[in-house]
Amino acid sequence: MTHLEVTAPDGAPEIGPGDDLVAVLSALVDLADGDIVAVTSKVVSKAEGRVRTGTREQALAGETARVVARRGATTIVRNHLGLTMAAAGIDSSNVAAGRVVLLPLDPDASARGLRAGIRQRTGHNVAVVVTDTAGRAWREGQTDIAIGAAGLVVAEEYAGRTDRWGNELEVTLPAVADEVAGMAELAQGKLAGRPFAVVRGRADLVLPPGEDGPGAAALVRAEGADLFGYGAREAVIRALKGDRGDRAPFGAPAAAEELAAAIADTVGLVASHSGGAAGYELLVTVPRGLVRPVAALAFAHGWDVVHTDSPSETRLRPARR
């Protein structure tokens, strides 16, 4: 039997630049070896001086690596941490009017600093998770996720193990750090002024002293590895524009058979293997009115259009990364 306990203490003061979060936490709760300490990114940012005057819209450009999708007043972006979030994770709640809070510059480093500080002050070996609220694709509502972590197994690898029926697990990878963040938020609440939580009962996930682990950055999919690098509308626009700078979110080049099938399905043209220099080119005879759609299809599948001497003949080749 596993017993989990979550404590979110009351009494935390308003945090300002330079405040010692370890001292604040230590005064509120007694820690023990094997505890997992969850701290909201909001108080980490406040302590690190990441509060700015202005609106979320005014701060958005500086926190954006690229725009993923826009729907009305909502802008979803991939920020400089690699996180895909509404308004880059910029928050205007629980802060004075006319001010916004940016995410920490390096949440994993923040978590490492807090973990080391707790070890130095209390002598206890704990893990630290820095949490923030995010939406989820396909789901209404939001939940807290880990944007920073230290001393924690952030994901449990089950691939290769078997269940009690003998079935081998192939891609099962529980995002433990995110599960801890969600559990902590249940105790903290949104309006209760409880920015800290302690999860007790999973000491097996806490790494030995001196081992901080890969951090929450290990849970961020690399650019191009996400199946949803753009919103549905934005993907169409980017493919039609064909700007090489927009290629990465579409991922690695698709198989020739996949691109050929897409061309046949959408514009009714037959793409054949040309046996080009690399042995994997496609050749398509394209009427003038369909040149742009075929080029967009190629771009979206990670292929380039190679111009030929024939005005109607289009040669396609996987793009070089």
N, C-alpha and C positions, 0 to 999 in steps of 0.2 A: 504494500500500500504506500502511495506517495501522498505526503501532506504538504501543501503549499500555503504560505502565509504572506499576505501583502499588507504593509503598514505605510500609510501616508500621513505623517504628523502635521498637526496644526501648529500655528505660531510662527511661521516663517515671516521675517520682515520684508519690506520692499527692498529689492536688490538694486544697487547702483554700480557705476564703473569702479572697478578695483576691489569690490567686496570679496571677502574670503568665503567662498561657498563651502569649503570643507569645515570651517569654524561654525558656520550657520547650521549645517547638517549635523555636526557632532553634538551641538547643543540641543537638538530636537529629538534624537533617537540614538539608542545604544546599538552599535553594530557588532557583528560577530564574523569570524572567518566563514567564508562561503556565501556570504550575502551578496545579492545583486542590487546595486544602488541605481535607481532610475532618476534622472534629473531632466526637467524640461529644457528644451533649447532656449526658451524665452529667458530664463534666469541666467543661463550660461552667457547668452548674448548681452544681457544687461550688464553682467559683471565684466564682460570683455569690451564694453563700450561700443556695442553694435546698434545703438539707438540713434535714429536720424530724425531731423525735422522734415516734414513734408508728408506726401501721400504715398500709398503703395504704387500708384501709377508713375509718380515721379521717380521712385527708386527702382522701378522694374528694369529699365534698360541696363543699369549697371550690374544687376544680378543675373542677367540672362545670357546663356551661351547660345541658345537658339529657341525660336518659338516653335512649339509642337502643334498647337491648335488654338483657335479663337472661336468662341461662341458668345455673341453678345458682349456683355461686360466682362466675361471670364476669359482670361488668357492663361493657357497652360504652357509652361516653358521647361526646358531642360536648363537647370542652373549650373553655376560653375563647379558645384560639387558632383555633378552628374545626376542629380535627383530631378525627376519630372514631377512638377508640383504646380498648383495654381499660384499665380503671381510670384513664382520663384521661392515660395515659402515666406515671403515678407508678411508680417503680421501687424495689425493696427489695434488688436485687442489687448486688454490688461496693460495699457500704456497711456500716458497723458494724451489728451486731444491734440492733434496736429503733429504727432510723432509716430514713427513706425519702428519696428524691430526687425533687423536683418538676421539671417541665420549666422551662426558662428563661421568664421573663416575656415576652420579645420576642426570639425566636431570630433573626429577621432583623436586629434591631439588634445582637445579639451578634456575628453574622457580619460586619456592617459595621465594628464596633469592632476585631475581629481582623484584618480586611483592612487597615484603616488602620494598625493597629499594626505589621503585617508590612511594609507599605510604608515606614513611618517608620524601622523598625529595620534592614531589609535593603536597601531601595531597590528591591525587586522588586515587580512588578505581578502579583498572584495573585488568584484567586477563592477564596472560602471557603464551604464547605457545613457546616452543623450537622446532624448525623444522629441518628436515633433508630430503634428497632425497632418495627415494626407488623405486624399480621396483614393479610390480604387477603380480601375477599369471594370466595367460591367456591374458595379455595385453602387447603390445609393449610400449616402452618408460617408463619414470619415472614421478613421481609427488612428491611433498613435503608432508610429514606426520608429525604429532605431536609425538615427542619422549619424550617430557616433557610438563607439564601443571600445572598451579596453578590458583585457583580462577575461574575456568571455568567449566561449565557443558560439560564434554568431549563427552557425548553421550546422545541423547534425546530418552527416552523410549516411544515408541508408542504402544507397545503390549497391547492389551485390549481395545484400542480406536477403534472407528468406522469411516469409511469414509462417505462421503455424501450420499452414496447409502445404508448405513447400514451394510457394510461388516466389520467384526471385523479384525483388524490387529493383526497378531500373532507374527512375529519375526522382525518387522521393528525397526531398531535401528541405525539411522543416526549417523555416527562417526563425530560429530560436530568439534572436535579438528582437525581432519585430513582435513575437509573441509575448516576450517580457514587457515590451513597451506598452502593448495593448492591455496587459494585465495591470500594469502600474497605473494606467490612466483611469481604470475602473475605480481605483481607490482615491486617486487624486481629484477627479472631477475637473470641470472647466472653470468654475467660478468660485471655488472654495479657498483659493490662495494656498494650495498645497503643492508646491513645485517639486518636492522630493517624495520618493517612495522606496521602500526596501522590500525586495522579494526574497523570501527565505524558504529553503526546502529543495533547491537544485544546486547544491554545492558542487555536484559533479560537472557542472557547466563552467565553473570558475577555474581559470588557469592558475598555475603556481606563480608565486611572486617573481617578478622580473620577466614574465612572459605575457605580453599584452595582446598577442594574437593579431589577426589581419585587420581588425576593426570593422565598422559597419560599411566601409567602402567596398568590402568584399561582396556585399549584397547588391551593389549597383551593377546592372548589366552594362557591358561595354557598348559604345555607340555602334549601331549596326547589328547588334545581337538581339535587340528588342523587336518583336514582331509588329510593334505599333509605334514606330519612330515618328510618325506624323498622324494627325487627325485625318479622317476620311477625306474631307474636302481639300485639306492642305496637301495630301499626298498626290491628288490629281493635279493640282496647280503646279507643284514642284516637278512632277514628271513631265508635264507639258512644257514648262520653261526649260528643263534640261540643263540647269546650271550645275557644273561639276562639283561645286562647293556644297551642293545639297545631296550628293550621292550617298554619303556614309550611312545615314539612317535607313536606307533601303536594304542594307545588308550585303552579303557576299553575292556574286553572280549566281543566278539560278541555272539549273541544268538546261541544256539546249532544248530538250524535249518539253520542258515546262514553258519556255518562251514560245516555242513553235505552237504549242497548244493554245496559249493565250492569244496569239496572233490569229489563229484560225477561228477561235471562239468569238473574238470581238470584231474583227474586220473581214473575216472570211477569206483570208489569203493563206497560201501554202508556203511554209518556209522549209527549205530542204538543206541538208548538210552539203556544204560546198567542198569539203576536203581542203580547206585553206592551209596556210603555212603551218598553223598549229594543229590542224586536223579537227577543229571543233567550231568552225565558222558556220553561219547560216546564210543562205541566199534567198532573197524574197524579191519577186517582181511586184513593184508597188505603183499603182496608178497615182497620178499627181495629187489628187485630192486626199489620199491616205498617207502621204509621206509623214506628216506631223504625228498622227496617231500611232503609226508604227514606231517612230522615233521615241515617243513617250513610253510605249510599251517596253521597248528595249531598255530605256533608261531605268524604268521602275524595276526591271529584272536584273539590273547590274550589267547591262551590255552596252556597247558603243556601236554607233552607225559608222561604217567605213564607206566613204564615197568611192564610186567606181566611174569608169568612163561612160557607162550606159546610163542615160537619164532615168530609166525605169527600174534599173537593177540596184537593189540595196543589199549590201553585205553587212552582216552583224557579227560582232566579236565580243567575248567577255571583256569587261573593262579591267584594266590593270590597277591594282590597289596600291 
